[in-house]
Amino acid sequence: MTGEGGAARYAWWQRAAAALLLASAIFAGGTYAWLEGLRASAPPVAALVTSAEVLDRDGRLLRAFPLANGSWRLAAAPEEVDRRYLALLLAYEDRRFYKHLGVDPVALARAALQFLRHGRVVSGGSTLTMQVARLLEPRRDRSLAAKWAEICRAIQLEARLSKDEILSLYLALAPFGGNLEGVRAASLAYFGKEPRRLTLGEAALLVALPQAPESRRPDRDAAAARHARDRVLQRLERQGLFGEGEATMARAAAVPGRRRDMPAFAPHATETARRERPAALAQRLAIDRNLQERLEDLVRQRVSTLPPGVSLAVLVADNASGEILARVSGADPADRERAGAVDLTRAVRSPGSTLKPFIYGLAFEDGAAHPETLIEDRPTRFGAYAPENFDLEFQGTVPVKTALQLSLNVPAVALLQAVGPQRLATRLTAAGTRLVLPAGEAPGLAVGLGGVGVRLEDLVALYADIARGGAAQPLAERPVSDIATPAPPPAQRLMSPVAAWYLAQTLSGTPPPENAQAGLIAFKTGTSFGYRDAWSIGFDGRRTIGVWVGRPDGQPVPGMIGRQVAAPVLFDAFARVAPRPAPLPGPPRGTLVARNTELPPPLRRFGAVVRQESSEGPRIAFPPDGASLALDADVALALKVSGGTGPLTVLVDGVPEAAASSPERTLFWRPAGPGFVRLTVMDAAGLSDSVVVRVQ
C-alpha cells in the first residue's frame, strides 16, 4: 500500500511537473509571440519638436527660442552631456538600461514586493524607456491600465529606436520644474552653463529633480532640492560610484536659489536669422560667441556713461572672408528710451567724414595724387559750395596723407571734384554699398562730407575692402564653410591694390584718441552735421571694426564728436578682440614709396600748372577704352600714344610704370594679373589721357 501510494504520488508529481513545464513553455512561447507582434506593430516615432536654436560659428548656443506653449526644450545627445551625470542617471533610474527590451522584470518585481511589504511605493519599476513613453504620451490617470499601456509603448519604442536615441529623448523631455524640459534647459537655467561639464553635486541635483520637478524646484524650495540631491548622493555612494570625500564635498555645495535667463547673445542677429528661416531647428551664424560676449559687455559699460537716449553700435568683420564676427546694437533690447529693439548696425545714417578715404583712393588709383603729393588747404569756393574744416581753420599747404589724417575738408572736395562724385558713388555702389540720397538728387560734392545715407555694416564692408587690398566682397552673416558651393572670388574691385595700400598706410598714421597708442590700427573718424552721428571705423591685418554713437531718433547731441566719443570705443574693442592688433600687409607690386621731391613732376603738387610747350595733350591711340587684352606672362603689352610734350609718364592703376618706349611713341607695360586696369599717360605739361581695359 505504501509502495503503491508512493508510486502514485511520484507519478502525480511527474504529471504536474510535465504540465507545469508545458504551461511554462506555452506561456513563454505566447509571451515571445506577443512581444514580437507588439514590436512588429510599433508605429513610427514622430520627430520631437524642440526649441529653435541659433548657434555661433563653432556650434555654441547664441540664443534659443521657446516653444509655442512657452516651454524650453533643447535637444541633447548623450555625447553632449557630462559622462558622470549619465552614469548617475543610469545607476539611479535604470541600471539594466542597456540590457532590457523596454521593461525590466527584476525592477518591476522588486517594486511590487516593496509595495506589498510597506504598503506604499518605495521604488518605482519604470525604466527610462517607460518614462520616455509616458513623456511622449502623457496620461492623467496612474491606473494599472495606464501602466500597462506605458509598458507596451516602451517595448515598441525599443523596437524602433536605438538605446542612445531613447536616452536622447529622455535628456530632452525630462521635466525639471516650471517650463524647463530636458537636461540642457535645466543646466542653463540653474547653473548658467551647458551640461558638458558638471560637478558631482550639480549632476546629482539634475538626477533628482525629474522625480518631483515642482516640489523640488531649487528656485522655489532650495531645502527640498538639497534634500533630494543628498538622497541621490547617499544611495549612489553606497553603490560605490564615488568615494566618501567626493560625496561630502558635493553635499557641501550650495544649491542654486534662482533661475538664470536663457542665453540671448547677439539678439538682433539671432532674431533676424529666426525670422528668415522659421522652420530651421538649428542654424549657425558666423558670429564668434566669445568675441560677441566681450563686446556686449563693452557696450553695456560705455552706454551707461552716455547721455539719456544715446545708443551705441559695434560691428566686427573678418577681412579675409567678410564674415561678421560680432554685431552689437545697444546695451539692452528692452531699453525703449535708447530704441534697444532697433538694429542700429543696419540703420541708415549720415557718415560724416568716413567716406573721405575712398575719394583719396580713387585719386591714388587715377594717378592724380600720391600720399606725398602736396595739396592746398585754403578757403576755396567750388561754385556755390565753400567747404570749411571742422575747427574753422586752414592748414595751408600739406601732404595729401596729412590732409586725410587730419580730415581736412577743402582737399577732400578738391580731390572729389577731380575724380567725380558720380564716379565715387558708382564705385561704392558697385562694391555693394547702398547709398541713400534724397529722391531725384544726384551725387554732388557734398557726398564726400557726409551728404548721403549709409549703414554701419556697409562702412565696415568698405573698410574691410581696403584691408583686403581693394577687392570688393560683401559681408557674410553665416560661416563661409556652411555654403555648399562657395562663390568665386569677386572680380569687382573697390580700388587698385596699390591705392588700397596707400590708404591703409595713411590711415594707420591718423592721430589716436587720448591715452591710446598710435600706429596700432588704420582708422578714420567722422561726425555728421549737427552732431547727430559719431563714427570710428578701423582695421588691422585681420579684422575690421566699426563703431557708431548717436540717438536712434536722429536728434542732435551737442558736442558729440567721433574722435572723442567713438574712437575710444574702437580702440577698446580692438583691445578686447585680441591682445595686439595683427600687422597690416606689405606693399604690393608697383607701389611707389618716395618722398615728394622724388615723385614725377605732375605728382609733386596737386593741381600744379606746368609750362606747356604744346597745347595738345597726349592721346592713347591703343588700346581703346573698354578693350579686352589677352594676358601673356612672357609678352609685354603695347600702349600707343600720340601728342603730348615729352617726357611721358605711364601710370598703371595710378602707379608710375617703368615702360620701355620706341621712336614711334609705342610704350610697353606688363600687367600684374587679370582684371580691370586703368592706364594713364601724363606728359610734362600735366596733361593726361586715360583708358580702362580688361586683361584676361
C-alpha positions as CSV (number, residue, x, y, z in Angstrom):
1,M,0.0,0.0,0.0
2,T,2.8,2.3,1.0
3,G,4.7,1.4,-2.1
4,E,1.7,1.8,-4.3
5,G,0.9,5.2,-2.7
6,G,4.4,6.4,-3.1
7,A,4.4,5.4,-6.7
8,A,1.1,7.2,-7.3
9,R,2.4,10.4,-5.6
10,Y,5.6,10.2,-7.7
11,A,3.5,9.7,-10.9
12,W,1.3,12.7,-9.9
13,W,4.4,14.9,-9.4
14,Q,5.7,13.8,-12.7
15,R,2.4,14.7,-14.4
16,A,2.3,18.0,-12.5
17,A,5.9,18.9,-13.5
18,A,5.2,18.0,-17.1
19,A,2.1,20.1,-17.0
20,L,4.0,23.0,-15.4
21,L,6.8,22.7,-17.9
22,L,4.2,22.6,-20.8
23,A,2.4,25.6,-19.3
24,S,5.7,27.4,-18.9
25,A,6.6,26.6,-22.5
26,I,3.2,27.7,-23.7
27,F,3.5,30.9,-21.6
28,A,7.0,31.6,-22.8
29,G,6.0,31.0,-26.4
30,G,2.9,33.1,-26.1
31,T,4.9,35.9,-24.4
32,Y,7.5,35.7,-27.1
33,A,4.9,35.8,-29.8
34,W,3.1,38.7,-28.1
35,L,6.3,40.6,-27.8
36,E,7.3,40.0,-31.4
37,G,3.8,41.0,-32.5
38,L,3.9,44.1,-30.3
39,R,7.3,45.1,-31.6
40,A,6.3,44.4,-35.2
41,S,3.3,46.6,-34.9
42,A,5.3,49.5,-33.4
43,P,4.2,52.8,-35.0
44,P,6.9,55.3,-36.2
45,V,8.1,57.7,-33.5
46,A,7.2,61.3,-34.5
47,A,10.1,63.7,-34.7
48,L,10.5,65.6,-31.4
49,V,9.8,69.3,-31.6
50,T,12.5,71.2,-29.7
51,S,13.3,74.8,-29.2
52,A,14.8,76.5,-32.2
53,E,18.5,77.3,-31.7
54,V,20.8,79.8,-33.3
55,L,24.4,78.8,-32.9
56,D,27.7,80.6,-33.3
57,R,30.4,79.7,-35.8
58,D,31.7,76.9,-33.6
59,G,28.3,75.5,-32.6
60,R,28.0,77.3,-29.3
61,L,24.5,78.4,-28.3
62,L,23.8,82.1,-29.0
63,R,20.1,82.0,-28.4
64,A,17.2,79.5,-28.1
65,F,13.6,80.3,-28.7
66,P,10.8,78.8,-26.5
67,L,8.1,76.5,-27.9
68,A,4.7,77.8,-28.7
69,N,3.5,76.9,-25.2
70,G,6.3,78.8,-23.6
71,S,8.4,75.7,-22.7
72,W,12.2,75.5,-23.1
73,R,13.0,72.1,-24.6
74,L,16.5,71.8,-26.0
75,A,17.8,68.9,-28.0
76,A,20.5,66.9,-26.2
77,A,22.6,63.9,-27.4
78,P,24.3,61.7,-24.9
79,E,27.7,62.7,-26.1
80,E,26.9,66.4,-25.4
81,V,26.2,65.6,-21.7
82,D,28.6,65.1,-18.8
83,R,29.6,61.4,-18.6
84,R,29.3,61.4,-14.8
85,Y,25.7,62.7,-15.0
86,L,24.8,59.8,-17.4
87,A,26.4,57.3,-15.0
88,L,24.5,58.7,-12.0
89,L,21.3,58.8,-14.0
90,L,21.5,55.1,-15.2
91,A,22.7,53.9,-11.8
92,Y,19.8,55.7,-10.0
93,E,17.0,55.2,-12.5
94,D,17.7,52.2,-14.7
95,R,20.8,50.1,-14.0
96,R,19.9,47.5,-16.7
97,F,19.0,50.1,-19.4
98,Y,21.3,48.7,-22.0
99,K,20.2,45.1,-21.4
100,H,16.4,45.1,-21.2
101,L,13.9,45.4,-24.1
102,G,12.0,48.4,-22.6
103,V,10.8,46.7,-19.4
104,D,12.9,45.5,-16.5
105,P,11.1,42.5,-14.9
106,V,13.5,42.5,-12.0
107,A,12.8,46.1,-11.2
108,L,9.0,45.6,-11.5
109,A,9.1,42.6,-9.2
110,R,11.2,44.5,-6.7
111,A,8.8,47.4,-6.7
112,A,5.8,45.1,-6.3
113,L,7.3,43.3,-3.3
114,Q,8.3,46.6,-1.7
115,F,4.8,47.9,-2.1
116,L,3.3,44.8,-0.6
117,R,5.7,44.9,2.3
118,H,5.5,48.6,3.1
119,G,2.1,49.5,1.8
120,R,3.5,52.4,-0.2
121,V,5.7,52.9,-3.2
122,V,9.3,52.6,-2.1
123,S,11.0,52.5,-5.5
124,G,9.5,52.7,-9.0
125,G,9.8,49.9,-11.5
126,S,9.7,52.2,-14.5
127,T,12.7,52.0,-16.9
128,L,14.0,55.1,-18.7
129,T,12.2,53.8,-21.8
130,M,8.9,53.6,-19.9
131,Q,9.5,57.2,-18.6
132,V,10.1,58.3,-22.2
133,A,6.9,56.6,-23.3
134,R,5.0,58.4,-20.5
135,L,6.6,61.8,-21.5
136,L,5.8,61.3,-25.2
137,E,2.2,60.2,-24.5
138,P,1.2,61.7,-21.1
139,R,-1.8,60.2,-19.3
140,R,-3.7,61.9,-16.4
141,D,-4.5,58.7,-14.5
142,R,-2.0,56.5,-12.9
143,S,-4.0,53.3,-13.1
144,L,-2.9,49.8,-13.9
145,A,-4.3,50.2,-17.4
146,A,-2.1,53.3,-17.9
147,K,0.9,51.5,-16.6
148,W,0.2,48.6,-19.0
149,A,-0.1,51.0,-21.9
150,E,3.2,52.5,-20.8
151,I,4.8,49.1,-20.8
152,C,3.5,48.3,-24.2
153,R,4.6,51.6,-25.7
154,A,8.1,51.2,-24.1
155,I,8.5,47.8,-25.8
156,Q,7.5,49.4,-29.1
157,L,10.0,52.3,-28.6
158,E,12.8,49.8,-28.1
159,A,11.8,48.1,-31.4
160,R,12.0,51.4,-33.3
161,L,14.9,53.3,-31.7
162,S,18.4,52.6,-30.5
163,K,19.3,52.9,-26.8
164,D,21.1,56.2,-27.5
165,E,18.1,57.6,-29.3
166,I,15.8,56.7,-26.4
167,L,18.3,58.3,-24.0
168,S,18.4,61.4,-26.1
169,L,14.6,61.6,-25.8
170,Y,14.8,61.4,-22.1
171,L,17.5,64.0,-21.9
172,A,15.3,66.4,-23.9
173,L,11.9,65.6,-22.3
174,A,12.6,65.0,-18.6
175,P,10.7,67.7,-16.5
176,F,12.8,70.0,-14.3
177,G,10.2,72.3,-12.9
178,G,8.2,75.2,-14.5
179,N,8.7,75.4,-18.2
180,L,12.0,73.6,-18.2
181,E,12.2,70.4,-20.2
182,G,15.4,68.4,-20.6
183,V,18.8,68.5,-19.0
184,R,20.2,71.3,-21.2
185,A,17.4,73.7,-20.4
186,A,17.8,72.8,-16.7
187,S,21.6,73.2,-16.7
188,L,21.4,76.6,-18.4
189,A,18.6,77.8,-16.2
190,Y,20.1,76.7,-12.8
191,F,23.8,76.7,-13.5
192,G,24.3,79.1,-16.4
193,K,26.2,76.6,-18.5
194,E,25.8,73.7,-20.9
195,P,25.7,70.2,-19.2
196,R,29.0,69.1,-20.8
197,R,31.0,69.7,-17.6
198,L,29.1,69.3,-14.3
199,T,30.2,68.9,-10.7
200,L,29.1,65.8,-8.8
201,G,26.6,68.0,-6.8
202,E,25.2,69.5,-10.0
203,A,24.8,66.1,-11.7
204,A,23.1,64.6,-8.6
205,L,20.7,67.5,-8.5
206,L,19.7,67.0,-12.1
207,V,19.2,63.3,-11.5
208,A,16.9,64.1,-8.5
209,L,14.7,66.9,-10.0
210,P,12.6,64.9,-12.5
211,Q,11.2,62.7,-9.7
212,A,9.2,65.6,-8.3
213,P,10.0,68.6,-10.5
214,E,7.6,71.1,-9.0
215,S,8.1,70.3,-5.3
216,R,11.9,70.2,-5.6
217,R,12.4,73.3,-7.8
218,P,15.6,75.0,-6.4
219,D,14.3,78.5,-7.2
220,R,11.2,77.8,-5.0
221,D,12.3,75.4,-2.3
222,A,16.1,75.2,-2.1
223,A,15.9,73.0,1.0
224,A,13.7,70.4,-0.7
225,A,16.1,70.4,-3.7
226,R,19.1,70.0,-1.4
227,H,17.5,67.1,0.4
228,A,16.6,65.3,-2.9
229,R,20.1,65.8,-4.2
230,D,21.7,64.4,-1.0
231,R,19.5,61.3,-1.1
232,V,20.8,60.6,-4.6
233,L,24.4,61.1,-3.4
234,Q,23.8,58.8,-0.4
235,R,22.3,56.0,-2.4
236,L,24.9,56.1,-5.2
237,E,27.8,56.4,-2.7
238,R,26.6,53.1,-1.3
239,Q,26.8,51.6,-4.8
240,G,30.5,52.7,-5.0
241,L,30.2,55.2,-7.8
242,F,32.3,57.7,-5.9
243,G,34.1,58.0,-2.6
244,E,33.0,59.5,0.8
245,G,35.3,62.5,0.3
246,E,33.7,63.4,-3.0
247,A,30.2,62.9,-1.6
248,T,31.0,65.2,1.4
249,M,32.2,68.0,-0.9
250,A,29.1,67.6,-3.2
251,R,26.8,67.8,-0.2
252,A,28.5,70.9,1.0
253,A,28.0,72.7,-2.3
254,A,25.2,75.3,-2.4
255,V,22.0,74.7,-4.4
256,P,21.1,77.5,-6.8
257,G,18.4,79.6,-5.4
258,R,17.2,81.3,-8.6
259,R,16.8,80.7,-12.3
260,R,19.0,82.4,-14.8
261,D,17.9,83.9,-18.0
262,M,18.4,81.7,-21.1
263,P,21.4,82.8,-23.3
264,A,20.5,85.6,-25.6
265,F,23.7,86.7,-27.3
266,A,23.5,88.8,-30.5
267,P,19.7,89.4,-30.0
268,H,19.3,91.4,-33.3
269,A,21.3,89.0,-35.4
270,T,19.6,85.9,-34.0
271,E,16.1,87.4,-34.3
272,T,16.8,88.2,-37.9
273,A,18.1,84.6,-38.5
274,R,15.0,83.2,-36.9
275,R,12.7,85.4,-38.9
276,E,14.4,84.5,-42.2
277,R,14.4,80.7,-41.5
278,P,11.5,80.0,-39.2
279,A,11.5,76.2,-39.9
280,A,15.1,75.7,-39.0
281,L,15.5,74.0,-35.6
282,A,19.3,74.8,-35.6
283,Q,21.2,77.2,-37.7
284,R,24.7,78.8,-37.5
285,L,25.9,82.3,-37.8
286,A,29.4,83.5,-38.4
287,I,29.4,85.3,-35.1
288,D,32.1,84.3,-32.5
289,R,30.2,84.0,-29.2
290,N,33.3,84.7,-27.1
291,L,34.0,87.9,-29.0
292,Q,30.3,88.8,-29.1
293,E,30.1,88.4,-25.3
294,R,33.1,90.6,-24.7
295,L,31.8,93.4,-26.9
296,E,28.3,93.3,-25.5
297,D,30.0,93.8,-22.1
298,L,32.0,96.7,-23.5
299,V,28.8,98.3,-25.0
300,R,27.0,98.0,-21.7
301,Q,29.8,99.7,-19.9
302,R,30.0,102.5,-22.4
303,V,26.3,103.1,-22.8
304,S,26.0,103.7,-19.1
305,T,28.3,106.7,-19.5
306,L,26.3,108.2,-22.4
307,P,23.6,110.9,-22.1
308,P,20.0,109.7,-22.0
309,G,18.6,108.5,-25.3
310,V,22.1,108.0,-26.8
311,S,23.0,104.5,-28.0
312,L,26.0,102.7,-29.5
313,A,26.5,100.0,-32.1
314,V,29.6,97.9,-32.9
315,L,30.2,95.6,-35.9
316,V,33.2,93.3,-36.4
317,A,34.1,91.6,-39.7
318,D,36.9,89.2,-40.7
319,N,38.9,90.8,-43.5
320,A,39.7,87.7,-45.5
321,S,36.2,86.1,-45.5
322,G,34.0,89.0,-44.9
323,E,32.3,87.0,-42.1
324,I,30.5,89.1,-39.4
325,L,32.2,88.0,-36.1
326,A,30.1,90.3,-33.8
327,R,27.1,92.5,-34.1
328,V,26.1,94.6,-31.1
329,S,23.3,97.2,-31.1
330,G,22.7,99.0,-27.8
331,A,23.1,97.6,-24.4
332,D,19.6,96.2,-23.8
333,P,17.0,95.2,-26.4
334,A,14.3,96.1,-23.8
335,D,15.6,99.7,-23.4
336,R,12.9,101.7,-25.1
337,E,14.5,105.0,-24.4
338,R,17.5,104.1,-26.5
339,A,15.4,102.1,-29.0
340,G,17.1,98.9,-27.9
341,A,14.8,96.8,-30.2
342,V,16.2,98.5,-33.3
343,D,19.3,97.1,-35.0
344,L,21.4,100.2,-35.4
345,T,24.1,98.4,-37.3
346,R,21.6,98.4,-40.2
347,A,20.2,101.9,-39.7
348,V,20.8,104.5,-42.4
349,R,22.7,107.4,-41.1
350,S,24.9,110.3,-42.3
351,P,28.5,109.0,-42.5
352,G,30.2,112.3,-41.8
353,S,33.9,112.1,-43.0
354,T,34.1,108.3,-43.1
355,L,33.7,108.3,-46.9
356,K,36.7,110.6,-47.4
357,P,39.3,107.7,-47.7
358,F,37.5,106.4,-50.8
359,I,37.9,109.8,-52.5
360,Y,41.6,109.6,-51.9
361,G,41.7,106.0,-53.0
362,L,40.3,106.9,-56.4
363,A,42.7,109.8,-56.7
364,F,45.6,107.5,-55.9
365,E,44.3,105.0,-58.5
366,D,43.9,107.6,-61.2
367,G,47.4,108.9,-60.6
368,A,46.0,112.3,-59.7
369,A,47.7,112.2,-56.3
370,H,50.2,110.3,-54.1
371,P,50.3,110.3,-50.3
372,E,53.3,112.6,-50.5
373,T,51.7,115.0,-53.1
374,L,51.3,118.5,-51.8
375,I,47.8,119.9,-51.7
376,E,46.3,123.2,-50.6
377,D,44.0,123.6,-47.6
378,R,42.9,127.2,-48.1
379,P,39.5,129.0,-48.3
380,T,38.2,127.7,-51.7
381,R,34.8,128.0,-53.4
382,F,33.6,125.3,-55.7
383,G,30.8,127.1,-57.5
384,A,28.3,128.0,-54.8
385,Y,29.9,125.5,-52.3
386,A,32.5,126.7,-49.9
387,P,33.6,123.9,-47.5
388,E,35.1,124.7,-44.2
389,N,37.1,122.5,-41.8
390,F,35.6,121.3,-38.5
391,D,37.7,123.7,-36.5
392,L,37.1,126.6,-39.0
393,E,40.8,126.9,-39.6
394,F,43.0,126.1,-42.6
395,Q,46.4,124.4,-42.7
396,G,47.8,125.8,-45.9
397,T,50.0,123.5,-48.0
398,V,50.1,119.9,-46.6
399,P,50.9,116.5,-48.0
400,V,47.8,114.5,-49.2
401,K,48.3,111.9,-46.4
402,T,48.2,114.7,-43.7
403,A,45.1,116.1,-45.3
404,L,43.3,112.7,-44.9
405,Q,44.8,112.1,-41.4
406,L,43.5,115.5,-40.2
407,S,40.2,115.0,-42.2
408,L,40.6,118.4,-43.9
409,N,37.5,119.3,-46.0
410,V,38.9,121.5,-48.7
411,P,41.5,119.0,-50.0
412,A,38.8,116.2,-49.9
413,V,36.4,118.3,-52.0
414,A,39.2,119.3,-54.4
415,L,40.1,115.6,-55.0
416,L,36.4,114.6,-55.3
417,Q,36.0,117.3,-58.0
418,A,38.9,115.7,-59.8
419,V,37.7,112.1,-59.6
420,G,34.0,113.0,-59.9
421,P,31.2,112.5,-57.3
422,Q,29.2,110.3,-59.6
423,R,32.2,108.0,-60.2
424,L,32.7,107.8,-56.5
425,A,29.1,106.8,-55.9
426,T,29.2,104.3,-58.7
427,R,32.3,102.7,-57.4
428,L,30.9,102.4,-53.9
429,T,27.6,101.1,-55.2
430,A,29.3,98.5,-57.4
431,A,31.2,97.3,-54.3
432,G,27.9,96.5,-52.6
433,T,27.2,99.7,-50.6
434,R,23.7,101.1,-50.6
435,L,23.9,104.9,-50.8
436,V,20.7,106.7,-49.8
437,L,20.1,110.1,-51.4
438,P,17.1,112.3,-51.4
439,A,14.6,111.4,-54.1
440,G,15.7,112.7,-57.5
441,E,19.0,114.0,-56.3
442,A,22.3,113.1,-58.0
443,P,25.6,112.7,-56.1
444,G,27.3,116.0,-55.6
445,L,30.5,117.3,-53.9
446,A,28.8,117.1,-50.5
447,V,28.7,113.3,-50.7
448,G,32.3,113.3,-49.6
449,L,31.5,115.2,-46.4
450,G,28.5,113.1,-45.3
451,G,25.7,114.3,-47.6
452,V,24.4,110.8,-48.2
453,G,22.8,108.0,-46.1
454,V,24.8,104.8,-45.3
455,R,24.7,101.9,-42.8
456,L,27.3,100.9,-40.3
457,E,27.6,97.4,-41.9
458,D,28.2,99.0,-45.3
459,L,31.0,101.1,-44.0
460,V,32.6,98.1,-42.3
461,A,32.4,96.2,-45.6
462,L,34.1,99.1,-47.4
463,Y,36.9,99.4,-44.9
464,A,37.4,95.7,-45.0
465,D,37.8,96.0,-48.8
466,I,40.7,98.4,-48.2
467,A,42.3,96.0,-45.7
468,R,41.8,93.2,-48.3
469,G,43.9,95.2,-50.9
470,G,40.9,96.8,-52.6
471,A,39.0,93.6,-53.6
472,A,35.2,94.1,-53.0
473,Q,33.5,91.4,-51.0
474,P,30.1,91.5,-49.3
475,L,29.8,90.8,-45.6
476,A,28.7,87.2,-44.7
477,E,26.2,86.5,-41.9
478,R,26.9,82.8,-41.9
479,P,30.1,80.9,-41.9
480,V,31.6,80.5,-45.4
481,S,32.1,76.8,-44.6
482,D,28.3,76.4,-44.5
483,I,27.9,77.4,-48.1
484,A,27.5,74.3,-50.2
485,T,29.1,75.9,-53.3
486,P,31.4,78.8,-52.4
487,A,31.1,81.7,-54.7
488,P,34.2,82.5,-56.8
489,P,36.2,85.5,-55.7
490,P,34.6,88.7,-56.8
491,A,36.0,90.3,-60.0
492,Q,34.8,93.7,-58.9
493,R,37.4,95.9,-57.2
494,L,36.8,98.9,-54.9
495,M,40.2,100.2,-55.9
496,S,43.6,99.0,-57.0
497,P,45.9,97.1,-54.6
498,V,48.4,100.0,-54.6
499,A,45.7,102.6,-53.9
500,A,44.4,100.4,-51.0
501,W,47.9,100.1,-49.6
502,Y,48.5,103.8,-49.7
503,L,45.2,104.3,-47.9
504,A,46.0,101.7,-45.2
505,Q,49.4,103.3,-44.5
506,T,47.9,106.7,-44.4
507,L,45.1,105.8,-42.0
508,S,47.5,104.0,-39.8
509,G,49.1,107.3,-39.2
510,T,45.9,109.0,-38.0
511,P,46.4,110.6,-34.6
512,P,44.9,108.2,-32.0
513,P,42.4,109.3,-29.2
514,E,43.8,110.4,-25.9
515,N,45.7,107.7,-23.9
516,A,45.8,105.4,-27.0
517,Q,48.9,104.1,-28.8
518,A,49.5,105.4,-32.3
519,G,50.1,103.1,-35.3
520,L,48.3,100.0,-34.0
521,I,45.4,100.2,-36.4
522,A,44.4,102.1,-39.5
523,F,41.2,104.1,-38.7
524,K,39.0,107.1,-39.6
525,T,36.6,109.0,-37.5
526,G,33.6,111.0,-38.6
527,T,30.9,113.4,-37.2
528,S,27.7,114.1,-39.1
529,F,26.2,117.6,-39.5
530,G,24.6,118.8,-36.3
531,Y,26.3,116.3,-34.1
532,R,23.8,113.5,-34.9
533,D,26.3,110.7,-35.6
534,A,29.7,109.9,-34.3
535,W,31.7,107.3,-36.2
536,S,35.0,105.4,-36.0
537,I,35.9,102.7,-38.4
538,G,39.3,100.9,-38.3
539,F,41.1,97.7,-39.3
540,D,44.3,95.8,-38.7
541,G,45.7,92.9,-40.7
542,R,42.9,90.5,-39.7
543,R,39.7,92.3,-38.7
544,T,37.7,95.5,-39.3
545,I,35.6,97.1,-36.6
546,G,33.0,99.9,-36.9
547,V,31.5,102.0,-34.1
548,W,28.5,104.3,-34.3
549,V,27.3,106.5,-31.5
550,G,24.2,108.7,-31.5
551,R,20.5,109.0,-30.8
552,P,18.4,106.4,-32.7
553,D,15.7,109.1,-33.4
554,G,18.3,111.3,-35.2
555,Q,18.2,114.2,-32.7
556,P,21.4,116.1,-32.3
557,V,23.7,115.6,-29.4
558,P,25.7,118.8,-29.0
559,G,29.5,118.2,-28.5
560,M,29.3,114.6,-29.7
561,I,32.4,114.1,-31.9
562,G,33.6,110.9,-33.5
563,R,37.2,111.4,-32.3
564,Q,36.2,111.9,-28.7
565,V,33.2,109.5,-28.4
566,A,33.5,106.7,-31.0
567,A,37.3,106.4,-31.4
568,P,38.0,105.4,-27.8
569,V,35.3,102.6,-28.1
570,L,37.0,101.5,-31.3
571,F,40.4,101.1,-29.6
572,D,38.8,99.4,-26.6
573,A,37.0,97.0,-29.0
574,F,40.3,96.1,-30.7
575,A,41.9,95.5,-27.3
576,R,39.1,93.1,-26.3
577,V,39.2,91.3,-29.7
578,A,42.9,90.4,-29.5
579,P,45.8,91.3,-27.2
580,R,47.6,93.1,-30.0
581,P,46.4,94.0,-33.5
582,A,47.6,91.9,-36.4
583,P,50.1,93.8,-38.7
584,L,49.0,95.2,-42.0
585,P,50.3,93.5,-45.2
586,G,53.3,94.8,-47.0
587,P,53.3,96.9,-50.2
588,P,52.0,95.2,-53.4
589,R,53.9,95.2,-56.7
590,G,54.2,98.6,-58.3
591,T,54.0,100.6,-55.1
592,L,55.9,103.9,-55.3
593,V,57.5,104.6,-51.9
594,A,59.1,108.0,-52.3
595,R,59.5,111.5,-50.9
596,N,57.8,114.4,-52.5
597,T,60.9,115.5,-54.3
598,E,61.4,112.0,-55.8
599,L,57.9,111.9,-57.3
600,P,57.3,112.5,-61.0
601,P,56.8,116.3,-61.5
602,P,53.0,116.0,-62.1
603,L,52.6,114.2,-58.8
604,R,54.5,116.6,-56.6
605,R,51.7,119.1,-56.2
606,F,48.0,118.5,-56.8
607,G,46.7,120.9,-59.5
608,A,50.1,122.3,-60.4
609,V,50.4,124.2,-63.7
610,V,53.5,123.2,-65.7
611,R,54.6,125.5,-68.6
612,Q,53.3,124.0,-71.7
613,E,55.4,123.6,-74.8
614,S,52.5,122.3,-76.8
615,S,48.8,122.9,-76.4
616,E,48.0,119.4,-77.5
617,G,47.9,116.8,-74.7
618,P,48.7,113.1,-75.1
619,R,46.2,110.7,-76.5
620,I,46.1,106.9,-76.1
621,A,45.6,105.5,-79.6
622,F,45.8,101.9,-78.5
623,P,44.2,100.1,-76.7
624,P,40.8,101.8,-76.9
625,D,38.8,102.4,-73.7
626,G,36.9,99.3,-72.7
627,A,39.1,96.9,-74.7
628,S,39.9,93.3,-73.6
629,L,43.5,92.3,-73.8
630,A,44.9,88.7,-73.7
631,L,47.4,88.2,-70.8
632,D,50.7,86.6,-71.7
633,A,53.3,86.4,-68.9
634,D,56.2,86.4,-71.4
635,V,55.0,89.3,-73.6
636,A,54.7,93.0,-72.7
637,L,51.5,94.8,-73.8
638,A,51.8,97.8,-76.2
639,L,50.5,101.3,-75.4
640,K,50.5,103.6,-78.4
641,V,50.4,107.3,-77.7
642,S,50.1,110.4,-79.9
643,G,50.6,114.0,-79.0
644,G,51.8,115.5,-75.7
645,T,55.0,117.0,-74.6
646,G,57.7,114.6,-73.5
647,P,58.9,113.0,-71.5
648,L,55.7,110.9,-71.0
649,T,54.8,109.2,-67.7
650,V,52.7,106.0,-67.8
651,L,50.6,105.1,-64.8
652,V,49.1,101.7,-64.3
653,D,46.3,102.0,-61.7
654,G,47.8,105.2,-60.5
655,V,51.3,103.8,-60.2
656,P,54.1,105.1,-62.4
657,E,55.3,102.3,-64.7
658,A,58.9,102.0,-66.0
659,A,57.7,101.4,-69.5
660,A,60.0,100.9,-72.4
661,S,59.3,103.2,-75.4
662,S,60.2,103.2,-79.1
663,P,60.6,106.0,-81.5
664,E,57.1,105.5,-82.8
665,R,55.8,106.5,-79.3
666,T,54.8,103.0,-78.5
667,L,55.3,102.1,-74.9
668,F,55.3,98.6,-73.4
669,W,54.0,97.6,-70.0
670,R,53.3,94.4,-68.1
671,P,50.0,93.9,-66.2
672,A,50.2,92.4,-62.7
673,G,47.5,89.9,-63.5
674,P,44.0,89.5,-64.9
675,G,41.3,92.1,-64.1
676,F,40.4,95.7,-64.9
677,V,43.3,98.1,-65.3
678,R,43.3,101.9,-65.7
679,L,46.1,103.2,-68.0
680,T,47.0,106.8,-67.8
681,V,49.6,108.7,-69.8
682,M,50.7,112.1,-68.5
683,D,53.1,114.5,-70.3
684,A,55.4,117.1,-68.9
685,A,52.7,119.7,-69.1
686,G,50.5,117.8,-66.7
687,L,48.0,116.9,-69.5
688,S,46.8,113.3,-69.5
689,D,44.6,110.7,-71.1
690,S,43.2,107.5,-69.5
691,V,41.5,104.3,-70.6
692,V,40.2,101.3,-68.7
693,V,40.9,97.9,-70.2
694,R,40.3,94.4,-69.1
695,V,43.2,91.9,-69.0
696,Q,42.1,88.3,-69.2
